[in-house]
C-alpha cells in the first residue's frame, strides 16, 4: 500500500533508505531518509554504509522520520477527509 512499510519504519524512528520508485518519494522526505538509484545495488550499499558510519546524521534523520510519519496517522487522515467532505 503506497509505501506503508516505509511509513511504519519512520514511525519507529528509523530513517529509510529507498529508491525513488512508486509511492516511496511521497512518504519519505530528504530529511527523513536517503534515496538510491533504482536497480543499483552499489548505490544502495553506499547509502546504507554512509548512514551506518554517520551516527549523528542517522539520529537527525531518525528524529525527522518519526515526525514525518505522523502525516499518515489515521486520526489526521480522518480529519482531512472530514474537511474534504464538509466542503462539498
N, C-alpha and C positions, 0 to 999 in steps of 0.2 A: 504494500500500500504506500506509494509515493516516497518511500524513504523512512517509514515508521521505525525501523531498526536504528537508523541514524538519529532520529529524534529521541528514542529511548536511551541510547548511549549518552547523548548530550544531557538528558535529564539526570543521568547518574554522574554527571560531571566529567565525562570523558570527551576529549577532543576527538573528532572523527577525521580519518584520512580516507578520502573517496575520490572517485573520478567525477568529472563534470558530465555525468550521463543520467538520463531520465530525470526524475524529480529531485535528485540529490542536491543540485545547486540551489534549489528553492528552500531546503531545510537546513543547509549548512552555510554559515557565513564565513567570510575570510577571517573573521575574528574568533570563530569557534572551532575551526578545523583547517585542515590542509587538503589541497587537491593535487592529484597526479594525472598525468596524461592517460586517457582511456586506452586500455590494452597494452600499456607499457609497464611491465613488471619492474624494470630498473627504476623508473620514476617512482613507483610505489615504494620500493625499497629505500630510495633516497629520502623520501618524505618521512617514512617510519623511523629511519635512522636519525634524521635531524630532530624529530620530535623526542626520541628517546635520549638523545645526547644533550638536550637543552631543557633541563628541568624547570627553569624559571619561565621559559616560553610555554612549556607544557601547562604549567599552573595558570598562566594568564589565559590560554585558550580554554582550559577547563572551567574557569570562572565564568567566562562569556558563554560557553556551551550550555551550562545549566540555565542561565538566563534566556538564551536563545530558544531552548526547548519549551519555555513557558508560552511561546506564541502558539503552540499546538495543544495546550491544556484544554480538556473538554469544557470546562466552565467558561473559558474565554471564547471558544468556538460557539457555544450556545448563546452567549451574549451577542456575538457578532451576527449570528443567524437571526436572533430576535430583532436586532436593529434593521436588518435587511427586510424582514417580513413586515415590520411596522412602517416601512417607507412605501410599501406597495398599496 
